[in-house]
């Protein structure tokens, strides 16, 4: 991620945005997606951003996209085409506002409870605070 983000910070782009970053572990799209739900995640992304700021263009603006994948979560890595993510490859239970799969042949997500929805809202708020502490210029939800 350091090289990826630094490439954009050095490109002259007006704004670059880090891709979908899960606010909870089960809010990721795939096992390789970024996350910002823990102190460990925050330290790692702070290192990425500070490296980009140190070596990138001085006016480079960098944002982060916070997300919860819902029914689209627990999917294989894009380069591992076809099939579903298996437990052996790190699959997790998907949670969504309703028990509707993301597509034909996709697993049925579990409908979230009211408390789980409130927990995800809190996770967005906490991840936003983490992103602000790190120093992102823009937070997209």
N, CA, C and O atoms as CSV, one atom per row, in Angstrom:
chain,resi,resn,atom,element,x,y,z
A,1,UNK,N,N,0.809,-1.187,0.000
A,1,UNK,CA,C,0.000,0.000,0.000
A,1,UNK,C,C,0.859,1.261,0.000
A,1,UNK,O,O,0.468,2.279,-0.571
A,2,UNK,N,N,2.011,1.199,0.629
A,2,UNK,CA,C,2.866,2.392,0.647
A,2,UNK,C,C,3.221,2.805,-0.774
A,2,UNK,O,O,3.053,3.969,-1.137
A,3,UNK,N,N,3.701,1.885,-1.570
A,3,UNK,CA,C,4.078,2.219,-2.941
A,3,UNK,C,C,2.869,2.673,-3.755
A,3,UNK,O,O,2.968,3.611,-4.547
A,4,UNK,N,N,1.748,2.020,-3.564
A,4,UNK,CA,C,0.532,2.359,-4.306
A,4,UNK,C,C,0.105,3.800,-3.998
A,4,UNK,O,O,-0.144,4.583,-4.915
A,5,UNK,N,N,0.021,4.144,-2.724
A,5,UNK,CA,C,-0.419,5.480,-2.318
A,5,UNK,C,C,0.628,6.527,-2.698
A,5,UNK,O,O,0.279,7.622,-3.138
A,6,UNK,N,N,1.897,6.196,-2.531
A,6,UNK,CA,C,2.950,7.154,-2.886
A,6,UNK,C,C,2.943,7.462,-4.375
A,6,UNK,O,O,3.227,8.591,-4.773
A,7,UNK,N,N,2.622,6.478,-5.200
A,7,UNK,CA,C,2.573,6.709,-6.642
A,7,UNK,C,C,1.563,7.807,-6.962
A,7,UNK,O,O,1.831,8.681,-7.787
A,8,UNK,N,N,0.405,7.764,-6.309
A,8,UNK,CA,C,-0.604,8.796,-6.539
A,8,UNK,C,C,-0.199,10.128,-5.917
A,8,UNK,O,O,-0.457,11.185,-6.492
A,9,UNK,N,N,0.437,10.083,-4.738
A,9,UNK,CA,C,0.871,11.317,-4.082
A,9,UNK,C,C,1.937,12.044,-4.897
A,9,UNK,O,O,2.090,13.260,-4.784
A,10,UNK,N,N,2.669,11.301,-5.711
A,10,UNK,CA,C,3.713,11.883,-6.540
A,10,UNK,C,C,3.223,12.211,-7.951
A,10,UNK,O,O,3.974,12.792,-8.734
A,11,UNK,N,N,1.987,11.855,-8.295
A,11,UNK,CA,C,1.507,11.953,-9.673
A,11,UNK,C,C,1.060,13.343,-10.086
A,11,UNK,O,O,1.010,13.644,-11.278
A,12,UNK,N,N,0.737,14.190,-9.128
A,12,UNK,CA,C,0.194,15.500,-9.454
A,12,UNK,C,C,-1.326,15.521,-9.453
A,12,UNK,O,O,-1.927,16.552,-9.754
A,13,UNK,N,N,-1.959,14.400,-9.119
A,13,UNK,CA,C,-3.420,14.358,-9.029
A,13,UNK,C,C,-3.879,15.315,-7.928
A,13,UNK,O,O,-3.202,15.482,-6.914
A,14,UNK,N,N,-5.033,15.938,-8.142
A,14,UNK,CA,C,-5.566,16.857,-7.142
A,14,UNK,C,C,-5.998,16.147,-5.870
A,14,UNK,O,O,-5.899,16.710,-4.780
A,15,UNK,N,N,-6.472,14.926,-6.000
A,15,UNK,CA,C,-6.926,14.139,-4.852
A,15,UNK,C,C,-6.848,12.672,-5.223
A,15,UNK,O,O,-7.279,12.275,-6.305
A,16,UNK,N,N,-6.306,11.877,-4.336
A,16,UNK,CA,C,-6.372,10.425,-4.490
A,16,UNK,C,C,-7.064,9.870,-3.249
A,16,UNK,O,O,-6.920,10.410,-2.152
A,17,UNK,N,N,-7.815,8.788,-3.434
A,17,UNK,CA,C,-8.618,8.226,-2.348
A,17,UNK,C,C,-8.276,6.756,-2.187
A,17,UNK,O,O,-8.338,5.987,-3.146
A,18,UNK,N,N,-7.911,6.363,-0.959
A,18,UNK,CA,C,-7.689,4.953,-0.680
A,18,UNK,C,C,-9.012,4.220,-0.821
A,18,UNK,O,O,-10.060,4.702,-0.393
A,19,UNK,N,N,-8.938,3.049,-1.427
A,19,UNK,CA,C,-10.134,2.271,-1.749
A,19,UNK,C,C,-10.904,1.841,-0.515
A,19,UNK,O,O,-10.503,2.101,0.619
A,20,UNK,N,N,-12.022,1.176,-0.770
A,20,UNK,CA,C,-12.939,0.717,0.270
A,20,UNK,C,C,-12.179,0.190,1.484
A,20,UNK,O,O,-11.411,-0.767,1.392
A,21,UNK,N,N,-12.409,0.829,2.606
A,21,UNK,CA,C,-11.729,0.500,3.858
A,21,UNK,C,C,-12.789,0.121,4.883
A,21,UNK,O,O,-13.594,0.958,5.292
A,22,UNK,N,N,-12.786,-1.132,5.292
A,22,UNK,CA,C,-13.821,-1.638,6.192
A,22,UNK,C,C,-13.771,-1.010,7.568
A,22,UNK,O,O,-12.699,-0.793,8.133
A,23,UNK,N,N,-14.964,-0.718,8.106
A,23,UNK,CA,C,-15.055,-0.167,9.456
A,23,UNK,C,C,-15.147,-1.271,10.507
A,23,UNK,O,O,-15.037,-1.011,11.705
A,24,UNK,N,N,-15.348,-2.508,10.046
A,24,UNK,CA,C,-15.326,-3.699,10.903
A,24,UNK,C,C,-14.692,-4.819,10.087
A,24,UNK,O,O,-14.663,-4.734,8.859
A,25,UNK,N,N,-14.184,-5.862,10.732
A,25,UNK,CA,C,-13.604,-6.972,9.960
A,25,UNK,C,C,-14.602,-7.590,8.979
A,25,UNK,O,O,-14.244,-7.904,7.844
A,26,UNK,N,N,-15.848,-7.763,9.414
A,26,UNK,CA,C,-16.845,-8.356,8.519
A,26,UNK,C,C,-17.412,-7.332,7.542
A,26,UNK,O,O,-18.252,-7.676,6.711
A,27,UNK,N,N,-16.973,-6.096,7.628
A,27,UNK,CA,C,-17.387,-5.062,6.697
A,27,UNK,C,C,-16.490,-4.960,5.477
A,27,UNK,O,O,-16.731,-4.142,4.589
A,28,UNK,N,N,-15.451,-5.791,5.432
A,28,UNK,CA,C,-14.561,-5.789,4.262
A,28,UNK,C,C,-15.238,-6.506,3.098
A,28,UNK,O,O,-16.156,-7.305,3.284
A,29,UNK,N,N,-14.762,-6.202,1.898
A,29,UNK,CA,C,-15.244,-6.921,0.725
A,29,UNK,C,C,-14.516,-8.260,0.632
A,29,UNK,O,O,-15.148,-9.305,0.477
A,30,UNK,N,N,-13.185,-8.227,0.726
A,30,UNK,CA,C,-12.371,-9.449,0.632
A,30,UNK,C,C,-11.367,-9.472,1.777
A,30,UNK,O,O,-11.185,-8.464,2.460
A,31,UNK,N,N,-10.717,-10.604,1.993
A,31,UNK,CA,C,-9.727,-10.678,3.079
A,31,UNK,C,C,-8.550,-9.712,2.906
A,31,UNK,O,O,-7.865,-9.397,3.879
A,32,UNK,N,N,-8.312,-9.243,1.692
A,32,UNK,CA,C,-7.167,-8.355,1.449
A,32,UNK,C,C,-7.534,-6.872,1.525
A,32,UNK,O,O,-6.667,-6.020,1.332
A,33,UNK,N,N,-8.785,-6.548,1.798
A,33,UNK,CA,C,-9.200,-5.143,1.862
A,33,UNK,C,C,-8.623,-4.448,3.093
A,33,UNK,O,O,-8.349,-5.067,4.121
A,34,UNK,N,N,-8.455,-3.154,2.946
A,34,UNK,CA,C,-8.016,-2.334,4.068
A,34,UNK,C,C,-9.074,-2.315,5.155
A,34,UNK,O,O,-10.253,-2.562,4.901
A,35,UNK,N,N,-8.637,-2.019,6.368
A,35,UNK,CA,C,-9.554,-1.854,7.480
A,35,UNK,C,C,-9.085,-0.714,8.365
A,35,UNK,O,O,-7.904,-0.369,8.377
A,36,UNK,N,N,-10.022,-0.130,9.107
A,36,UNK,CA,C,-9.668,0.940,10.047
A,36,UNK,C,C,-10.526,0.809,11.308
A,36,UNK,O,O,-11.132,1.775,11.770
A,37,UNK,N,N,-10.561,-0.417,11.854
A,37,UNK,CA,C,-11.381,-0.685,13.033
A,37,UNK,C,C,-10.556,-0.884,14.300
A,37,UNK,O,O,-11.126,-1.060,15.377
A,38,UNK,N,N,-9.240,-0.859,14.199
A,38,UNK,CA,C,-8.424,-1.154,15.385
A,38,UNK,C,C,-7.223,-0.223,15.471
A,38,UNK,O,O,-6.871,0.464,14.512
A,39,UNK,N,N,-6.608,-0.219,16.641
A,39,UNK,CA,C,-5.378,0.563,16.823
A,39,UNK,C,C,-4.295,0.089,15.864
A,39,UNK,O,O,-3.533,0.900,15.337
A,40,UNK,N,N,-4.223,-1.221,15.634
A,40,UNK,CA,C,-3.226,-1.781,14.712
A,40,UNK,C,C,-3.452,-1.266,13.286
A,40,UNK,O,O,-2.505,-0.883,12.600
A,41,UNK,N,N,-4.723,-1.262,12.847
A,41,UNK,CA,C,-5.047,-0.710,11.524
A,41,UNK,C,C,-4.658,0.758,11.448
A,41,UNK,O,O,-4.091,1.209,10.452
A,42,UNK,N,N,-4.966,1.498,12.503
A,42,UNK,CA,C,-4.682,2.935,12.521
A,42,UNK,C,C,-3.178,3.189,12.409
A,42,UNK,O,O,-2.753,4.058,11.648
A,43,UNK,N,N,-2.381,2.447,13.153
A,43,UNK,CA,C,-0.922,2.616,13.081
A,43,UNK,C,C,-0.401,2.297,11.675
A,43,UNK,O,O,0.444,3.016,11.143
A,44,UNK,N,N,-0.905,1.226,11.085
A,44,UNK,CA,C,-0.438,0.834,9.752
A,44,UNK,C,C,-0.790,1.895,8.712
A,44,UNK,O,O,0.053,2.258,7.892
A,45,UNK,N,N,-2.021,2.393,8.735
A,45,UNK,CA,C,-2.412,3.413,7.763
A,45,UNK,C,C,-1.729,4.749,8.041
A,45,UNK,O,O,-1.455,5.508,7.111
A,46,UNK,N,N,-1.452,5.042,9.302
A,46,UNK,CA,C,-0.699,6.262,9.619
A,46,UNK,C,C,0.690,6.190,8.995
A,46,UNK,O,O,1.198,7.191,8.490
A,47,UNK,N,N,1.299,5.017,9.027
A,47,UNK,CA,C,2.613,4.831,8.408
A,47,UNK,C,C,2.540,5.025,6.897
A,47,UNK,O,O,3.405,5.675,6.310
A,48,UNK,N,N,1.508,4.462,6.266
A,48,UNK,CA,C,1.320,4.619,4.823
A,48,UNK,C,C,1.160,6.099,4.477
A,48,UNK,O,O,1.813,6.604,3.564
A,49,UNK,N,N,0.288,6.788,5.211
A,49,UNK,CA,C,0.021,8.192,4.901
A,49,UNK,C,C,1.239,9.071,5.176
A,49,UNK,O,O,1.536,9.974,4.393
A,50,UNK,N,N,1.939,8.821,6.264
A,50,UNK,CA,C,3.120,9.650,6.558
A,50,UNK,C,C,4.206,9.437,5.509
A,50,UNK,O,O,4.914,10.383,5.163
A,51,UNK,N,N,4.352,8.234,5.004
A,51,UNK,CA,C,5.327,7.972,3.935
A,51,UNK,C,C,4.936,8.723,2.669
A,51,UNK,O,O,5.789,9.322,2.014
A,52,UNK,N,N,3.654,8.696,2.322
A,52,UNK,CA,C,3.186,9.412,1.129
A,52,UNK,C,C,3.392,10.911,1.294
A,52,UNK,O,O,3.782,11.592,0.345
A,53,UNK,N,N,3.138,11.422,2.475
A,53,UNK,CA,C,3.324,12.858,2.720
A,53,UNK,C,C,4.810,13.244,2.674
A,53,UNK,O,O,5.160,14.319,2.185
A,54,UNK,N,N,5.661,12.383,3.173
A,54,UNK,CA,C,7.100,12.668,3.215
A,54,UNK,C,C,7.695,12.709,1.813
A,54,UNK,O,O,8.520,13.573,1.515
A,55,UNK,N,N,7.288,11.789,0.954
A,55,UNK,CA,C,7.929,11.663,-0.353
A,55,UNK,C,C,7.059,12.135,-1.519
A,55,UNK,O,O,7.548,12.250,-2.643
A,56,UNK,N,N,5.787,12.408,-1.269
A,56,UNK,CA,C,4.895,12.863,-2.337
A,56,UNK,C,C,5.005,14.360,-2.555
A,56,UNK,O,O,5.782,15.044,-1.890
A,57,UNK,N,N,4.216,14.856,-3.494
A,57,UNK,CA,C,4.186,16.292,-3.766
A,57,UNK,C,C,3.586,17.018,-2.556
A,57,UNK,O,O,2.678,16.491,-1.914
A,58,UNK,N,N,4.079,18.212,-2.241
A,58,UNK,CA,C,3.631,18.895,-1.022
A,58,UNK,C,C,2.136,19.221,-0.991
A,58,UNK,O,O,1.549,19.289,0.089
A,59,UNK,N,N,1.518,19.420,-2.140
A,59,UNK,CA,C,0.095,19.759,-2.170
A,59,UNK,C,C,-0.812,18.559,-2.401
A,59,UNK,O,O,-2.021,18.729,-2.561
A,60,UNK,N,N,-0.260,17.355,-2.422
A,60,UNK,CA,C,-1.063,16.153,-2.679
A,60,UNK,C,C,-2.100,15.971,-1.573
A,60,UNK,O,O,-1.768,15.974,-0.388
A,61,UNK,N,N,-3.340,15.814,-1.973
A,61,UNK,CA,C,-4.435,15.557,-1.032
A,61,UNK,C,C,-4.781,14.072,-1.109
A,61,UNK,O,O,-4.860,13.487,-2.189
A,62,UNK,N,N,-4.983,13.480,0.069
A,62,UNK,CA,C,-5.254,12.043,0.137
A,62,UNK,C,C,-6.477,11.812,1.011
A,62,UNK,O,O,-6.566,12.315,2.131
A,63,UNK,N,N,-7.412,11.044,0.478
A,63,UNK,CA,C,-8.627,10.724,1.199
A,63,UNK,C,C,-8.741,9.228,1.447
A,63,UNK,O,O,-7.916,8.436,0.992
A,64,UNK,N,N,-9.774,8.869,2.171
A,64,UNK,CA,C,-10.040,7.465,2.459
A,64,UNK,C,C,-11.539,7.215,2.327
A,64,UNK,O,O,-12.354,8.044,2.733
A,65,UNK,N,N,-11.892,6.079,1.762
A,65,UNK,CA,C,-13.292,5.683,1.597
A,65,UNK,C,C,-13.615,4.644,2.669
A,65,UNK,O,O,-13.089,3.532,2.635
A,66,UNK,N,N,-14.472,5.000,3.612
A,66,UNK,CA,C,-14.888,4.068,4.660
A,66,UNK,C,C,-16.141,3.342,4.200
A,66,UNK,O,O,-17.034,3.941,3.599
A,67,UNK,N,N,-16.201,2.043,4.486
A,67,UNK,CA,C,-17.345,1.277,3.993
A,67,UNK,C,C,-17.676,0.101,4.903
A,67,UNK,O,O,-16.905,-0.287,5.781
A,68,UNK,N,N,-18.836,-0.433,4.654
A,68,UNK,CA,C,-19.245,-1.738,5.181
A,68,UNK,C,C,-19.851,-2.469,3.993
A,68,UNK,O,O,-20.858,-2.022,3.445
A,69,UNK,N,N,-19.264,-3.574,3.591
A,69,UNK,CA,C,-19.648,-4.265,2.361
A,69,UNK,C,C,-21.018,-4.932,2.432
A,69,UNK,O,O,-21.611,-5.222,1.393
A,70,UNK,N,N,-21.531,-5.180,3.634
A,70,UNK,CA,C,-22.837,-5.827,3.747
A,70,UNK,C,C,-22.872,-7.153,3.013
A,70,UNK,O,O,-21.973,-7.979,3.172
A,71,UNK,N,N,-23.909,-7.360,2.208
A,71,UNK,CA,C,-24.096,-8.630,1.503
A,71,UNK,C,C,-23.005,-8.905,0.482
A,71,UNK,O,O,-22.876,-10.038,0.020
A,72,UNK,N,N,-22.210,-7.892,0.116
A,72,UNK,CA,C,-21.146,-8.094,-0.862
A,72,UNK,C,C,-19.834,-8.522,-0.202
A,72,UNK,O,O,-18.833,-8.719,-0.890
A,73,UNK,N,N,-19.833,-8.665,1.114
A,73,UNK,CA,C,-18.620,-9.033,1.829
A,73,UNK,C,C,-18.267,-10.498,1.691
A,73,UNK,O,O,-19.024,-11.300,1.145
A,74,UNK,N,N,-17.094,-10.817,2.205
A,74,UNK,CA,C,-16.596,-12.193,2.223
A,74,UNK,C,C,-16.510,-12.778,0.820
A,74,UNK,O,O,-16.960,-13.896,0.566
A,75,UNK,N,N,-15.921,-11.998,-0.089
A,75,UNK,CA,C,-15.755,-12.460,-1.462
A,75,UNK,C,C,-14.291,-12.786,-1.734
A,75,UNK,O,O,-13.402,-12.277,-1.051
A,76,UNK,N,N,-14.041,-13.626,-2.724
A,76,UNK,CA,C,-12.652,-13.955,-3.061
A,76,UNK,C,C,-11.909,-12.729,-3.577
A,76,UNK,O,O,-12.519,-11.742,-3.990
A,77,UNK,N,N,-10.612,-12.809,-3.547
A,77,UNK,CA,C,-9.788,-11.745,-4.103
A,77,UNK,C,C,-10.088,-11.624,-5.596
A,77,UNK,O,O,-10.352,-12.634,-6.248
A,78,UNK,N,N,-10.055,-10.418,-6.147
A,78,UNK,CA,C,-10.435,-10.225,-7.554
A,78,UNK,C,C,-9.662,-11.109,-8.530
A,78,UNK,O,O,-10.212,-11.534,-9.547
A,79,UNK,N,N,-8.413,-11.386,-8.237
A,79,UNK,CA,C,-7.598,-12.191,-9.150
A,79,UNK,C,C,-7.821,-13.685,-8.956
A,79,UNK,O,O,-7.270,-14.488,-9.709
A,80,UNK,N,N,-8.619,-14.077,-7.962
A,80,UNK,CA,C,-9.010,-15.470,-7.773
A,80,UNK,C,C,-10.426,-15.622,-8.308
A,80,UNK,O,O,-11.381,-15.750,-7.542
A,81,UNK,N,N,-10.549,-15.606,-9.598
A,81,UNK,CA,C,-11.856,-15.559,-10.263
A,81,UNK,C,C,-12.695,-16.808,-10.016
A,81,UNK,O,O,-12.193,-17.926,-9.903
A,82,UNK,N,N,-13.989,-16.557,-9.939
A,82,UNK,CA,C,-14.938,-17.653,-9.842
A,82,UNK,C,C,-15.059,-18.229,-8.451
A,82,UNK,O,O,-14.120,-18.195,-7.656
A,83,UNK,N,N,-16.209,-18.746,-8.179
A,83,UNK,CA,C,-16.447,-19.436,-6.922
A,83,UNK,C,C,-16.682,-18.493,-5.760
A,83,UNK,O,O,-16.668,-17.270,-5.900
A,84,UNK,N,N,-16.897,-19.100,-4.621
A,84,UNK,CA,C,-17.145,-18.368,-3.394
A,84,UNK,C,C,-15.926,-18.472,-2.493
A,84,UNK,O,O,-15.129,-19.402,-2.616
A,85,UNK,N,N,-15.788,-17.529,-1.606
A,85,UNK,CA,C,-14.728,-17.595,-0.605
A,85,UNK,C,C,-15.075,-18.720,0.367
A,85,UNK,O,O,-16.192,-18.786,0.881
A,86,UNK,N,N,-14.122,-19.591,0.610
A,86,UNK,CA,C,-14.359,-20.740,1.481
A,86,UNK,C,C,-13.838,-20.443,2.890
A,86,UNK,O,O,-13.016,-19.544,3.066
A,87,UNK,N,N,-14.305,-21.183,3.883
A,87,UNK,CA,C,-13.777,-20.999,5.234
A,87,UNK,C,C,-12.256,-21.192,5.289
A,87,UNK,O,O,-11.576,-20.523,6.066
A,88,UNK,N,N,-11.726,-22.099,4.470
A,88,UNK,CA,C,-10.282,-22.342,4.449
A,88,UNK,C,C,-9.512,-21.116,3.948
A,88,UNK,O,O,-8.342,-20.929,4.282
A,89,UNK,N,N,-10.176,-20.295,3.150
A,89,UNK,CA,C,-9.536,-19.082,2.619
A,89,UNK,C,C,-9.983,-17.830,3.371
A,89,UNK,O,O,-9.770,-16.712,2.903
A,90,UNK,N,N,-10.607,-18.020,4.546
A,90,UNK,CA,C,-10.924,-16.884,5.409
A,90,UNK,C,C,-12.324,-16.314,5.308
A,90,UNK,O,O,-12.538,-15.169,5.707
A,91,UNK,N,N,-13.295,-17.070,4.786
A,91,UNK,CA,C,-14.667,-16.564,4.673
A,91,UNK,C,C,-15.228,-16.209,6.046
A,91,UNK,O,O,-14.843,-16.804,7.053
A,92,UNK,N,N,-16.127,-15.248,6.082
A,92,UNK,CA,C,-16.809,-14.869,7.308
A,92,UNK,C,C,-18.294,-14.700,7.018
A,92,UNK,O,O,-18.703,-14.595,5.862
A,93,UNK,N,N,-19.093,-14.675,8.073
A,93,UNK,CA,C,-20.534,-14.486,7.924
A,93,UNK,C,C,-20.804,-13.053,7.463
A,93,UNK,O,O,-20.301,-12.097,8.052
A,94,UNK,N,N,-21.596,-12.920,6.411
A,94,UNK,CA,C,-21.955,-11.587,5.949
A,94,UNK,C,C,-23.211,-11.110,6.654
A,94,UNK,O,O,-24.131,-11.884,6.916
A,95,UNK,N,N,-23.229,-9.826,6.952
A,95,UNK,CA,C,-24.366,-9.183,7.605
A,95,UNK,C,C,-24.886,-8.114,6.664
A,95,UNK,O,O,-24.102,-7.416,6.021
A,96,UNK,N,N,-26.208,-7.979,6.577
A,96,UNK,CA,C,-26.803,-6.982,5.692
A,96,UNK,C,C,-28.114,-6.495,6.304
A,96,UNK,O,O,-28.632,-7.112,7.235
A,97,UNK,N,N,-28.655,-5.386,5.782
A,97,UNK,CA,C,-29.922,-4.882,6.308
A,97,UNK,C,C,-31.076,-5.859,6.107
A,97,UNK,O,O,-32.056,-5.831,6.853
A,98,UNK,N,N,-30.960,-6.723,5.099
A,98,UNK,CA,C,-31.994,-7.739,4.857
A,98,UNK,C,C,-31.331,-9.005,4.345
A,98,UNK,O,O,-30.208,-8.974,3.842
A,99,UNK,N,N,-32.034,-10.111,4.479
A,99,UNK,CA,C,-31.501,-11.413,4.052
A,99,UNK,C,C,-31.739,-11.604,2.560
A,99,UNK,O,O,-32.554,-12.430,2.149
A,100,UNK,N,N,-31.019,-10.834,1.760
A,100,UNK,CA,C,-31.100,-10.921,0.305
A,100,UNK,C,C,-29.670,-11.067,-0.209
A,100,UNK,O,O,-28.828,-10.219,0.086
A,101,UNK,N,N,-29.374,-12.120,-0.971
A,101,UNK,CA,C,-28.005,-12.294,-1.469
A,101,UNK,C,C,-27.647,-11.222,-2.503
A,101,UNK,O,O,-28.530,-10.611,-3.105
A,102,UNK,N,N,-26.350,-11.003,-2.701
A,102,UNK,CA,C,-25.909,-9.971,-3.646
A,102,UNK,C,C,-26.108,-10.383,-5.096
A,102,UNK,O,O,-26.070,-9.536,-5.989
A,103,UNK,N,N,-26.316,-11.642,-5.339
A,103,UNK,CA,C,-26.544,-12.100,-6.700
A,103,UNK,C,C,-26.881,-13.576,-6.707
A,103,UNK,O,O,-26.830,-14.244,-5.674
A,104,UNK,N,N,-27.219,-14.071,-7.862
A,104,UNK,CA,C,-27.564,-15.476,-8.007
A,104,UNK,C,C,-26.358,-16.341,-7.646
A,104,UNK,O,O,-25.242,-16.089,-8.102
A,105,UNK,N,N,-26.592,-17.354,-6.831
A,105,UNK,CA,C,-25.537,-18.264,-6.422
A,105,UNK,C,C,-24.656,-17.735,-5.297
A,105,UNK,O,O,-23.707,-18.402,-4.884
A,106,UNK,N,N,-24.965,-16.537,-4.800
A,106,UNK,CA,C,-24.188,-15.959,-3.701
A,106,UNK,C,C,-24.793,-16.365,-2.368
A,106,UNK,O,O,-25.986,-16.659,-2.291
A,107,UNK,N,N,-23.971,-16.384,-1.304
A,107,UNK,CA,C,-24.504,-16.796,-0.004
A,107,UNK,C,C,-25.537,-15.809,0.535
A,107,UNK,O,O,-25.496,-14.615,0.239
A,108,UNK,N,N,-26.442,-16.327,1.314
A,108,UNK,CA,C,-27.481,-15.518,1.950
A,108,UNK,C,C,-26.871,-14.802,3.154
A,108,UNK,O,O,-26.357,-15.462,4.056
A,109,UNK,N,N,-26.915,-13.476,3.191
A,109,UNK,CA,C,-26.409,-12.779,4.371
A,109,UNK,C,C,-27.404,-12.922,5.525
A,109,UNK,O,O,-28.589,-13.186,5.322
A,110,UNK,N,N,-26.893,-12.741,6.718
A,110,UNK,CA,C,-27.788,-12.729,7.877
A,110,UNK,C,C,-28.314,-11.309,8.058
A,110,UNK,O,O,-27.551,-10.343,8.027
A,111,UNK,N,N,-29.621,-11.198,8.249
A,111,UNK,CA,C,-30.221,-9.881,8.479
A,111,UNK,C,C,-29.733,-9.336,9.815
A,111,UNK,O,O,-29.782,-10.021,10.837
A,112,UNK,N,N,-29.267,-8.107,9.792
A,112,UNK,CA,C,-28.729,-7.481,10.994
A,112,UNK,C,C,-29.847,-7.149,11.983
A,112,UNK,O,O,-30.971,-6.828,11.595
A,113,UNK,N,N,-29.514,-7.232,13.244
A,113,UNK,CA,C,-30.437,-6.788,14.286
A,113,UNK,C,C,-30.317,-5.267,14.412
A,113,UNK,O,O,-29.388,-4.655,13.885
A,114,UNK,N,N,-31.258,-4.688,15.107
A,114,UNK,CA,C,-31.174,-3.245,15.369
A,114,UNK,C,C,-29.884,-2.885,16.083
A,114,UNK,O,O,-29.276,-1.857,15.784
A,115,UNK,N,N,-29.463,-3.713,17.017
A,115,UNK,CA,C,-28.228,-3.442,17.755
A,115,UNK,C,C,-27.016,-3.524,16.825
A,115,UNK,O,O,-26.101,-2.707,16.928
A,116,UNK,N,N,-27.003,-4.496,15.925
A,116,UNK,CA,C,-25.880,-4.613,14.984
A,116,UNK,C,C,-25.811,-3.404,14.050
A,116,UNK,O,O,-24.722,-2.951,13.698
A,117,UNK,N,N,-26.955,-2.889,13.654
A,117,UNK,CA,C,-26.971,-1.682,12.822
A,117,UNK,C,C,-26.392,-0.508,13.614
A,117,UNK,O,O,-25.583,0.258,13.091
A,118,UNK,N,N,-26.802,-0.371,14.862
A,118,UNK,CA,C,-26.241,0.701,15.706
A,118,UNK,C,C,-24.742,0.515,15.896
A,118,UNK,O,O,-23.995,1.493,15.930
A,119,UNK,N,N,-24.291,-0.743,16.022
A,119,UNK,CA,C,-22.856,-1.021,16.158
A,119,UNK,C,C,-22.085,-0.594,14.908
A,119,UNK,O,O,-20.986,-0.049,15.017
A,120,UNK,N,N,-22.645,-0.833,13.732
A,120,UNK,CA,C,-21.984,-0.430,12.487
A,120,UNK,C,C,-21.941,1.096,12.380
A,120,UNK,O,O,-20.943,1.657,11.929
A,121,UNK,N,N,-23.009,1.761,12.788
A,121,UNK,CA,C,-23.013,3.231,12.788
A,121,UNK,C,C,-21.891,3.739,13.694
A,121,UNK,O,O,-21.161,4.658,13.325
A,122,UNK,N,N,-21.754,3.138,14.883
A,122,UNK,CA,C,-20.665,3.524,15.803
A,122,UNK,C,C,-19.301,3.222,15.185
A,122,UNK,O,O,-18.353,3.987,15.364
A,123,UNK,N,N,-19.202,2.116,14.461
A,123,UNK,CA,C,-17.933,1.756,13.816
A,123,UNK,C,C,-17.550,2.795,12.756
A,123,UNK,O,O,-16.374,3.132,12.621
A,124,UNK,N,N,-18.528,3.301,12.008
A,124,UNK,CA,C,-18.256,4.375,11.040
A,124,UNK,C,C,-17.740,5.614,11.770
A,124,UNK,O,O,-16.782,6.250,11.331
A,125,UNK,N,N,-18.380,5.948,12.878
A,125,UNK,CA,C,-17.953,7.133,13.644
A,125,UNK,C,C,-16.533,6.944,14.173
A,125,UNK,O,O,-15.710,7.853,14.066
A,126,UNK,N,N,-16.238,5.782,14.740
A,126,UNK,CA,C,-14.904,5.534,15.287
A,126,UNK,C,C,-13.853,5.505,14.176
A,126,UNK,O,O,-12.767,6.061,14.342
A,127,UNK,N,N,-14.157,4.871,13.057
A,127,UNK,CA,C,-13.202,4.850,11.942
A,127,UNK,C,C,-12.982,6.263,11.396
A,127,UNK,O,O,-11.876,6.595,10.969
A,128,UNK,N,N,-14.014,7.088,11.405
A,128,UNK,CA,C,-13.863,8.487,10.977
A,128,UNK,C,C,-12.917,9.232,11.907
A,128,UNK,O,O,-12.071,10.002,11.452
A,129,UNK,N,N,-13.060,9.004,13.210
A,129,UNK,CA,C,-12.137,9.639,14.164
A,129,UNK,C,C,-10.708,9.166,13.930
A,129,UNK,O,O,-9.770,9.962,13.985
A,130,UNK,N,N,-10.542,7.876,13.670
A,130,UNK,CA,C,-9.210,7.341,13.388
A,130,UNK,C,C,-8.627,7.998,12.129
A,130,UNK,O,O,-7.464,8.400,12.115
A,131,UNK,N,N,-9.445,8.103,11.073
A,131,UNK,CA,C,-8.981,8.710,9.818
A,131,UNK,C,C,-8.582,10.171,10.039
A,131,UNK,O,O,-7.591,10.639,9.479
A,132,UNK,N,N,-9.348,10.879,10.847
A,132,UNK,CA,C,-9.013,12.280,11.145
A,132,UNK,C,C,-7.702,12.371,11.929
A,132,UNK,O,O,-6.872,13.236,11.652
A,133,UNK,N,N,-7.516,11.482,12.903
A,133,UNK,CA,C,-6.254,11.488,13.675
A,133,UNK,C,C,-5.059,11.205,12.770
A,133,UNK,O,O,-3.993,11.800,12.931
A,134,UNK,N,N,-5.241,10.308,11.836
A,134,UNK,CA,C,-4.144,9.953,10.909
A,134,UNK,C,C,-3.799,11.155,10.039
A,134,UNK,O,O,-2.635,11.354,9.690
A,135,UNK,N,N,-4.794,11.953,9.688
A,135,UNK,CA,C,-4.538,13.147,8.881
A,135,UNK,C,C,-5.013,13.084,7.444
A,135,UNK,O,O,-4.487,13.802,6.593
A,136,UNK,N,N,-6.003,12.237,7.149
A,136,UNK,CA,C,-6.548,12.214,5.802
A,136,UNK,C,C,-7.229,13.550,5.528
A,136,UNK,O,O,-7.818,14.152,6.426
A,137,UNK,N,N,-7.144,14.009,4.279
A,137,UNK,CA,C,-7.741,15.278,3.887
A,137,UNK,C,C,-9.239,15.168,3.641
A,137,UNK,O,O,-9.967,16.146,3.807
A,138,UNK,N,N,-9.703,13.998,3.251
A,138,UNK,CA,C,-11.100,13.750,2.899
A,138,UNK,C,C,-11.500,12.390,3.451
A,138,UNK,O,O,-10.725,11.436,3.390
A,139,UNK,N,N,-12.710,12.306,3.988
A,139,UNK,CA,C,-13.267,11.020,4.419
A,139,UNK,C,C,-14.565,10.825,3.649
A,139,UNK,O,O,-15.500,11.616,3.772
A,140,UNK,N,N,-14.608,9.768,2.861
A,140,UNK,CA,C,-15.802,9.428,2.085
A,140,UNK,C,C,-16.476,8.234,2.748
A,140,UNK,O,O,-15.819,7.254,3.100
A,141,UNK,N,N,-17.800,8.325,2.916
A,141,UNK,CA,C,-18.541,7.207,3.490
A,141,UNK,C,C,-19.529,6.694,2.473
A,141,UNK,O,O,-20.263,5.745,2.750
